[in-house]
Amino acid sequence: MRSVKSVILSILVFLCGQLFAVEDIVKEPSENAGKIGTYQGKTEFPGNNYYVYAPTTYNDKNPAGLHIYFHGQNGQGGAKHFGHWKQNFGERFNLICINMQYMDGDNAKDTATKVLAARHAVAQVMADYKILVGKGVICCFSGGGLPSGLYYLESSAKRGPQWPYSHMALYGSNSRMGIQQVTPMSWSISVGENEWSLAALGKTQSARFADVITQVDKHPDVFFNIIKGGKHTIHKAAVAKSAEIFRRQDIATSPVLYAGDYQEKELKKIVFATNKLAFGPAVKELAKLRKKKKVDQAVLDKADIIEQKIKDRVKAMTDLVDELNGKDYALCYFYGSLIARYIKGYDKELEKSFKTMMKELDRKKLEASMRGQAYIKNSFRKMLISDGRPNLGNDYIGPLEHFLGQLGETDQIGQQCKEFLQYKD
């Protein structure tokens, strides 16, 4: 028998959906609050459960991000296992992992309720842990593309509690939503060579990559893995590529602070600026705070913590651009341009040296990388001829070989060219 709470929640969500969101209703911590390890949770929608893995890296002083996974058809039995996600995402990036568990095993049945259940699961995890909203991954396999796709269509226009993700990974999925990057994200899309014709996965995954590559000016950190000889499964190479992309996205765009830890009125402007990655204004506000008289020592101690977290993030950001410089010019330029804005006014010497580095990027290599990117953007929809398997059209072999020769395999565009060239006749 359903609880009164369950009935009220269902009425609010279904009848008053325009006024109330699941995220506004599910706010109370559960008995699992702060728990480390694996456990099952249940939503207010019967038959729609979820499993959580909270990594050992999480603690009260180290807030986490999120990783949510949607299983394929009849995949509910594997929801308790976090083999792909535990080390690659949970422990590595300090992400609370959620595996949805739909007990009917049918993602096509009552998909809207399945999405509500996922939002409920995420809201409950946000109530149970300190979550950095915007540091997050959403991914799916096979039929899990249906609820994750509807979730994307309903909620992705604005990053926040209803869409706390910055990266999306589609593993051999039936993701049939059209992608419109109102809020730009990074993307990892994959399909196995031998599952190309299974449930039209080659067609759907190619269509989703066509969507994101067409919008590459909004976010160029996207990749399409076509796993040579790959069957219908989640491939290790695709998971590794997704993690590689998310690492960059995390450094460059994730919030720095869990705002709930810094509720003092003297810190509000500082926290807001810091989580907008406006580090110049943030350090100016910190300096103003320290000049004030009669500021509680507890507030000053928190100001020191914020300053150190900003310093650590700026170091990670500049290290990222140093890493990309000389290896991947398009991504170096993209992330470097973002980071140049973030550090404006933060440190004059750093700002000056960073500008110099960006000006001294090898322009010929940068232009080659951008031309390769533009070529794939403009040509991809006709590039892979489908005959039951991926088949690269002859007209595209020469140009892809040219760009691969120019860029090499440290450049993601070069890697993408190599990926497609596996399927030339």
NORLIN-V937241 format. One record per backbone hydrogen bond with DSSP energy under -1.0 kcal/mol. NH is the residue of the N-H (numbers start at 1). CO is the residue of the C=O. E is the energy in kcal/mol with one decimal. If there is no record, write none. Layout:
# NORLIN-V937241
nh:NH co:CO e:E
nh:NH co:CO e:E
This chain:
# NORLIN-V937241
nh:7 co:3 e:-2.1
nh:8 co:4 e:-2.7
nh:9 co:5 e:-2.6
nh:10 co:6 e:-2.5
nh:11 co:7 e:-2.4
nh:12 co:8 e:-2.8
nh:13 co:9 e:-2.8
nh:14 co:10 e:-2.9
nh:15 co:11 e:-2.4
nh:19 co:16 e:-2.0
nh:20 co:16 e:-2.6
nh:24 co:21 e:-1.5
nh:25 co:22 e:-1.3
nh:26 co:22 e:-2.8
nh:27 co:25 e:-1.3
nh:33 co:30 e:-1.5
nh:34 co:128 e:-1.4
nh:35 co:32 e:-2.6
nh:37 co:54 e:-2.3
nh:39 co:52 e:-1.8
nh:41 co:50 e:-3.8
nh:43 co:48 e:-1.3
nh:48 co:45 e:-1.8
nh:49 co:101 e:-2.9
nh:50 co:41 e:-2.4
nh:51 co:99 e:-2.6
nh:52 co:39 e:-3.0
nh:53 co:97 e:-2.6
nh:54 co:37 e:-2.6
nh:58 co:55 e:-1.4
nh:62 co:59 e:-1.9
nh:64 co:130 e:-2.4
nh:65 co:94 e:-2.0
nh:66 co:135 e:-2.1
nh:67 co:96 e:-2.2
nh:68 co:137 e:-2.5
nh:69 co:98 e:-2.6
nh:70 co:139 e:-1.6
nh:74 co:105 e:-2.6
nh:75 co:72 e:-1.9
nh:78 co:75 e:-1.4
nh:79 co:76 e:-1.3
nh:81 co:78 e:-1.9
nh:86 co:82 e:-3.5
nh:89 co:85 e:-1.8
nh:90 co:85 e:-3.0
nh:91 co:86 e:-3.2
nh:92 co:87 e:-1.0
nh:93 co:89 e:-2.3
nh:95 co:90 e:-1.6
nh:96 co:65 e:-2.8
nh:97 co:53 e:-2.8
nh:98 co:67 e:-3.4
nh:99 co:51 e:-2.6
nh:100 co:69 e:-2.6
nh:101 co:49 e:-2.9
nh:103 co:47 e:-2.7
nh:105 co:102 e:-2.0
nh:109 co:106 e:-1.3
nh:114 co:110 e:-1.6
nh:115 co:111 e:-2.0
nh:116 co:112 e:-2.0
nh:117 co:113 e:-2.5
nh:118 co:114 e:-1.9
nh:119 co:115 e:-2.5
nh:120 co:116 e:-2.3
nh:121 co:117 e:-2.6
nh:122 co:118 e:-2.5
nh:123 co:119 e:-2.6
nh:124 co:120 e:-2.5
nh:125 co:121 e:-2.3
nh:126 co:122 e:-2.3
nh:127 co:123 e:-1.4
nh:128 co:124 e:-1.6
nh:129 co:125 e:-1.8
nh:132 co:64 e:-3.6
nh:133 co:131 e:-1.1
nh:134 co:164 e:-1.1
nh:135 co:132 e:-2.1
nh:137 co:66 e:-2.3
nh:138 co:167 e:-2.1
nh:139 co:68 e:-2.6
nh:140 co:169 e:-1.4
nh:141 co:70 e:-1.9
nh:142 co:171 e:-1.4
nh:144 co:141 e:-2.6
nh:145 co:142 e:-2.1
nh:146 co:143 e:-2.0
nh:148 co:144 e:-1.8
nh:149 co:145 e:-1.5
nh:150 co:146 e:-2.1
nh:151 co:147 e:-2.7
nh:152 co:148 e:-2.2
nh:153 co:149 e:-2.4
nh:154 co:150 e:-2.5
nh:155 co:151 e:-2.1
nh:156 co:152 e:-2.2
nh:160 co:163 e:-1.3
nh:163 co:160 e:-1.6
nh:166 co:136 e:-2.6
nh:167 co:136 e:-1.4
nh:168 co:186 e:-2.0
nh:169 co:138 e:-2.3
nh:170 co:188 e:-2.4
nh:171 co:140 e:-2.6
nh:172 co:190 e:-2.6
nh:174 co:142 e:-2.6
nh:175 co:173 e:-1.1
nh:176 co:174 e:-1.1
nh:182 co:180 e:-2.3
nh:186 co:166 e:-2.0
nh:187 co:221 e:-1.3
nh:188 co:168 e:-2.0
nh:189 co:223 e:-2.7
nh:190 co:170 e:-2.5
nh:191 co:225 e:-1.9
nh:193 co:227 e:-2.8
nh:194 co:230 e:-2.4
nh:195 co:192 e:-1.5
nh:198 co:195 e:-1.0
nh:201 co:198 e:-2.1
nh:202 co:196 e:-2.9
nh:204 co:200 e:-2.6
nh:205 co:201 e:-2.9
nh:206 co:202 e:-1.8
nh:207 co:203 e:-2.2
nh:208 co:204 e:-2.0
nh:209 co:205 e:-2.2
nh:210 co:206 e:-2.6
nh:211 co:207 e:-1.8
nh:212 co:208 e:-2.1
nh:213 co:209 e:-2.9
nh:214 co:210 e:-1.6
nh:216 co:213 e:-1.3
nh:218 co:215 e:-2.0
nh:219 co:215 e:-1.1
nh:222 co:220 e:-2.1
nh:223 co:187 e:-1.2
nh:225 co:189 e:-2.9
nh:227 co:191 e:-2.0
nh:230 co:227 e:-2.4
nh:233 co:231 e:-1.6
nh:239 co:235 e:-2.1
nh:240 co:236 e:-2.7
nh:241 co:237 e:-2.0
nh:242 co:238 e:-2.3
nh:243 co:239 e:-2.4
nh:244 co:240 e:-2.1
nh:245 co:241 e:-2.2
nh:246 co:242 e:-2.7
nh:247 co:243 e:-2.2
nh:248 co:244 e:-1.2
nh:249 co:245 e:-2.2
nh:250 co:246 e:-3.4
nh:251 co:247 e:-2.0
nh:252 co:248 e:-2.3
nh:253 co:249 e:-2.0
nh:254 co:250 e:-1.8
nh:261 co:258 e:-2.3
nh:262 co:259 e:-2.1
nh:267 co:264 e:-1.9
nh:271 co:267 e:-3.0
nh:272 co:268 e:-2.4
nh:273 co:269 e:-2.4
nh:274 co:270 e:-2.5
nh:275 co:271 e:-2.5
nh:276 co:272 e:-1.1
nh:277 co:274 e:-1.4
nh:278 co:273 e:-2.8
nh:279 co:277 e:-1.3
nh:279 co:342 e:-1.3
nh:282 co:278 e:-1.8
nh:283 co:279 e:-2.4
nh:284 co:280 e:-1.8
nh:285 co:281 e:-2.1
nh:286 co:282 e:-1.9
nh:287 co:283 e:-2.1
nh:288 co:284 e:-2.1
nh:289 co:285 e:-2.3
nh:290 co:286 e:-1.9
nh:292 co:289 e:-1.1
nh:300 co:296 e:-1.9
nh:301 co:297 e:-2.6
nh:302 co:298 e:-1.7
nh:303 co:299 e:-2.1
nh:304 co:300 e:-1.9
nh:305 co:301 e:-1.7
nh:306 co:302 e:-2.5
nh:307 co:303 e:-2.4
nh:308 co:304 e:-2.1
nh:309 co:305 e:-2.3
nh:310 co:306 e:-2.5
nh:311 co:307 e:-2.4
nh:312 co:308 e:-2.6
nh:313 co:309 e:-2.2
nh:314 co:310 e:-2.8
nh:315 co:311 e:-2.1
nh:316 co:312 e:-2.2
nh:317 co:313 e:-2.7
nh:318 co:314 e:-2.7
nh:319 co:315 e:-2.4
nh:320 co:316 e:-1.9
nh:321 co:317 e:-1.9
nh:322 co:318 e:-2.2
nh:323 co:319 e:-2.4
nh:324 co:320 e:-2.0
nh:325 co:321 e:-2.1
nh:327 co:324 e:-2.4
nh:328 co:324 e:-2.9
nh:332 co:328 e:-2.3
nh:333 co:329 e:-2.5
nh:334 co:330 e:-2.3
nh:335 co:331 e:-2.8
nh:336 co:332 e:-2.3
nh:337 co:333 e:-2.1
nh:338 co:334 e:-1.8
nh:339 co:335 e:-2.7
nh:340 co:336 e:-2.2
nh:341 co:337 e:-1.1
nh:342 co:338 e:-1.6
nh:343 co:339 e:-2.2
nh:346 co:343 e:-2.5
nh:351 co:347 e:-3.1
nh:352 co:348 e:-2.4
nh:353 co:349 e:-2.6
nh:354 co:350 e:-2.6
nh:355 co:351 e:-2.2
nh:356 co:352 e:-2.1
nh:357 co:353 e:-2.3
nh:358 co:354 e:-2.3
nh:359 co:355 e:-2.2
nh:360 co:356 e:-1.8
nh:366 co:362 e:-2.7
nh:367 co:363 e:-2.9
nh:368 co:364 e:-2.1
nh:369 co:365 e:-2.6
nh:370 co:366 e:-2.5
nh:371 co:367 e:-2.5
nh:372 co:368 e:-2.4
nh:373 co:369 e:-2.3
nh:374 co:370 e:-2.5
nh:375 co:371 e:-2.4
nh:376 co:372 e:-2.2
nh:377 co:373 e:-2.3
nh:378 co:374 e:-2.4
nh:379 co:375 e:-1.8
nh:380 co:376 e:-2.3
nh:382 co:379 e:-1.6
nh:383 co:380 e:-1.6
nh:385 co:391 e:-3.4
nh:387 co:389 e:-1.5
nh:392 co:423 e:-3.0
nh:393 co:383 e:-2.8
nh:396 co:393 e:-1.7
nh:400 co:396 e:-1.9
nh:401 co:397 e:-2.5
nh:402 co:398 e:-2.3
nh:403 co:399 e:-2.4
nh:404 co:400 e:-2.4
nh:405 co:401 e:-2.2
nh:406 co:402 e:-1.9
nh:407 co:403 e:-2.7
nh:408 co:404 e:-2.6
nh:415 co:411 e:-2.5
nh:416 co:412 e:-2.3
nh:417 co:413 e:-2.3
nh:418 co:414 e:-2.2
nh:419 co:415 e:-2.3
nh:420 co:416 e:-2.0
nh:421 co:417 e:-2.3
nh:423 co:420 e:-2.0
nh:424 co:421 e:-1.3
